[in-house]
Amino acid sequence: ALGAAGIALQEDRVAVWYGEEQVAAGGRLREGVRWDRVKAELAKPEVLVTVDVGLGSGQEHVWTCDLTTDYVKINTGTS
């Protein structure tokens, strides 16, 4: 999704965290990621995902939701 964000993305500057667990640095998957911590974070009702694109000091907060197949079916009346 970052590649479609409309910014001059430099992959080697990207870092990503799920909660407190950093999973990517320098645009690459980090060695030693504790996937059990990532899995536990993703099981929470609210998940904090932090993405640093390394392009300055600007910030943005985005709220989204899990649009599962069942969610879409329920809300479109096709279930």
HELIX and SHEET records of a PDB file:
HELIX    1   1 LEU A    2  ALA A    4  5                                   3    
HELIX    2   2 GLU A   11  ARG A   13  5                                   3    
HELIX    3   3 TRP A   35  LEU A   42  1                                   8    
HELIX    4   4 THR A   69  THR A   76  1                                   8    
SHEET    1   A 4 ARG A  28  LEU A  29  0                                        
SHEET    2   A 4 GLU A  21  ALA A  25 -1                                        
SHEET    3   A 4 ALA A  15  TYR A  18 -1                                        
SHEET    4   A 4 VAL A  49  ASP A  52 -1                                        
END                                                                             
